[in-house]
Amino acid sequence: MTAPSTTAARFTKLDPGLLARLLDEGYGPGAWHGADLKAALADIAPALAYWRPAPGRHNIAEIALHHGYSARAAHERLTGTPAEPFVLTGDDWFEADGPADLPWRDVLSTVDRLQARLSAAVAEIGRGALTSPLTAEEQFGLVLGVTCHAIYHAGQIQLIKKLYDR
């Protein structure tokens, strides 16, 4: 007997803990590869959060808000429910030049809340308490994408910290 060779056949059913594990790997708590996004955002002072490494480059606050927006969008796709209003007006990338735009503590709480909301939806789907409009393969791809996105931006944040300290 041969195993199915199509990608769809591999994702007809997911281990309920797999998607949650993927989200934890990217956002936290703890990742084998280094700082996850939550760890990268920890212990950042507001001065660093709004510091730009060069004119026209994103700062840490903007990167964090961008990830929060992405987690919000992933929740919308995963659950099929309309996205809640975002803390700032706009789409995807938001300019944050300082605490007057959005205080750093509010940036952190926004990202954490939206990531937790996504994780809760994944857990509900895993328990069968929520049905996603996405196929198992689409769910996996979406969560993997959010995880890779978080890891990518965690690396950017770690680099900005190093540039700030030199």
C-alpha positions as CSV (number, residue, x, y, z in Angstrom):
1,M,0.0,0.0,0.0
2,T,1.4,3.4,-0.9
3,A,0.9,6.6,1.1
4,P,-1.0,9.5,-0.4
5,S,1.3,11.9,-2.2
6,T,-0.8,15.0,-2.3
7,T,-0.4,17.8,0.2
8,A,-4.2,17.9,0.8
9,A,-4.1,14.2,1.9
10,R,-1.5,15.1,4.6
11,F,-3.8,17.8,6.1
12,T,-7.2,16.2,6.3
13,K,-6.9,16.2,10.0
14,L,-4.6,18.1,12.4
15,D,-3.3,17.2,15.8
16,P,-5.1,19.7,18.0
17,G,-1.9,20.7,19.8
18,L,0.2,21.3,16.6
19,L,-1.2,24.7,15.7
20,A,-0.9,25.9,19.3
21,R,2.7,24.7,19.4
22,L,3.5,26.5,16.2
23,L,2.0,29.8,17.6
24,D,4.0,29.4,20.8
25,E,7.2,28.9,18.8
26,G,6.8,32.2,17.1
27,Y,5.3,34.4,19.8
28,G,6.1,32.7,23.0
29,P,6.6,31.4,25.6
30,G,10.0,30.2,24.6
31,A,11.5,29.0,21.4
32,W,14.5,26.8,20.8
33,H,15.9,29.1,18.0
34,G,16.3,32.2,20.2
35,A,14.1,35.0,21.1
36,D,10.5,34.6,20.1
37,L,8.5,37.8,19.4
38,K,7.3,38.2,23.0
39,A,10.9,37.7,24.4
40,A,12.2,40.2,21.8
41,L,9.7,42.8,22.9
42,A,10.4,42.3,26.6
43,D,12.3,44.9,28.6
44,I,12.3,47.5,25.9
45,A,12.1,51.1,27.1
46,P,9.9,53.5,25.3
47,A,12.9,55.5,24.0
48,L,14.1,52.4,22.2
49,A,10.6,51.3,21.1
50,Y,10.2,54.5,19.0
51,W,13.8,54.9,17.9
52,R,14.4,54.6,14.1
53,P,17.6,52.9,13.0
54,A,17.6,55.2,9.9
55,P,15.2,57.7,8.3
56,G,12.3,56.0,6.7
57,R,12.9,52.7,8.6
58,H,10.4,51.1,10.9
59,N,10.9,51.3,14.7
60,I,10.1,48.5,17.1
61,A,6.7,49.9,18.0
62,E,5.7,49.9,14.3
63,I,6.9,46.3,13.9
64,A,5.0,45.2,17.0
65,L,1.8,46.9,15.8
66,H,2.2,45.3,12.3
67,H,2.4,41.9,13.9
68,G,-0.6,42.6,16.1
69,Y,-2.5,43.6,13.0
70,S,-1.4,40.4,11.3
71,A,-2.6,38.2,14.2
72,R,-5.9,40.1,14.1
73,A,-6.2,39.3,10.3
74,A,-5.3,35.7,10.9
75,H,-8.0,35.4,13.6
76,E,-10.5,36.8,11.2
77,R,-9.6,34.3,8.5
78,L,-9.4,31.4,10.9
79,T,-12.7,32.0,12.5
80,G,-14.7,33.6,9.7
81,T,-15.7,36.4,12.0
82,P,-15.3,40.1,11.2
83,A,-12.1,41.7,12.6
84,E,-12.6,44.0,15.6
85,P,-11.5,47.6,15.1
86,F,-7.8,48.1,15.4
87,V,-6.3,50.5,17.9
88,L,-5.0,52.8,15.2
89,T,-6.6,53.9,11.9
90,G,-5.1,52.4,8.8
91,D,-4.1,49.2,7.3
92,D,-1.2,46.8,8.1
93,W,1.7,49.3,8.9
94,F,1.1,52.2,11.2
95,E,3.3,55.2,11.9
96,A,4.2,55.5,15.5
97,D,6.8,58.2,16.2
98,G,6.3,58.3,19.9
99,P,4.0,57.7,22.8
100,A,1.6,60.4,21.7
101,D,0.6,58.1,18.8
102,L,0.2,55.1,21.1
103,P,2.0,54.6,24.4
104,W,4.4,51.7,24.4
105,R,2.6,49.8,27.1
106,D,-0.5,50.0,24.9
107,V,1.4,48.7,21.9
108,L,2.6,45.7,24.0
109,S,-0.9,45.0,25.4
110,T,-2.4,45.2,22.0
111,V,0.0,42.7,20.5
112,D,-0.4,40.4,23.4
113,R,-4.2,40.6,23.4
114,L,-4.5,39.9,19.7
115,Q,-2.0,37.1,19.8
116,A,-3.8,35.6,22.8
117,R,-7.1,35.9,20.9
118,L,-5.6,34.0,18.0
119,S,-4.3,31.3,20.3
120,A,-7.6,31.0,22.0
121,A,-9.4,30.5,18.6
122,V,-6.8,27.8,17.7
123,A,-7.5,26.0,21.0
124,E,-11.3,26.2,20.5
125,I,-10.9,24.7,17.0
126,G,-8.7,22.0,18.4
127,R,-11.3,21.1,21.1
128,G,-14.1,21.2,18.5
129,A,-15.8,24.2,20.2
130,L,-15.3,26.3,17.1
131,T,-15.5,25.4,13.4
132,S,-13.1,27.2,11.0
133,P,-14.3,28.0,7.5
134,L,-10.8,26.9,6.4
135,T,-9.6,23.5,5.6
136,A,-7.1,21.8,7.8
137,E,-4.4,22.5,5.2
138,E,-5.4,26.2,5.1
139,Q,-5.4,26.4,8.9
140,F,-1.9,24.9,9.0
141,G,-0.6,27.3,6.3
142,L,-2.1,30.3,8.1
143,V,-0.7,29.5,11.5
144,L,2.7,28.6,10.0
145,G,2.7,31.9,8.2
146,V,1.9,33.9,11.4
147,T,4.6,32.0,13.2
148,C,7.2,32.6,10.5
149,H,6.1,36.3,10.5
150,A,6.6,36.6,14.2
151,I,10.1,34.9,14.1
152,Y,11.1,37.2,11.2
153,H,10.1,40.3,13.1
154,A,11.7,39.1,16.4
155,G,15.0,38.9,14.5
156,Q,14.5,42.5,13.2
157,I,13.8,43.7,16.7
158,Q,16.9,42.0,18.1
159,L,18.9,43.7,15.3
160,I,17.4,47.1,16.1
161,K,18.3,46.6,19.8
162,K,21.9,45.9,18.8
163,L,22.0,49.0,16.6
164,Y,20.6,51.2,19.4
165,D,23.3,50.0,21.8
166,R,26.3,50.7,19.6
